[in-house]
């Protein structure tokens, strides 16, 4: 499983899940699916494409580095402490 490059591809899917779950958390924290949220998401992330560093765009959008906790919660793996 790890000799053919699959692990690197799998990691990229997991990283995409981290960014997705953290972004969904932002939407939820800011009132859900509202026009203002969609406009900001489009302006700060989608419209950037490859013109800026993707992590810089995420940080500008979210105001911080991505966190893994929203993905762990989504998958039922978060600790209940």
Protein Blocks (a to p, Z undefined) as FASTA:
>chain_A
ZZnommmmmmmmmmmmmmmmmmmmmmmmnopaafklmmmmmmmmmmnmmmbcfklmmmmm
nopacdfklmmmmnopaccZZ
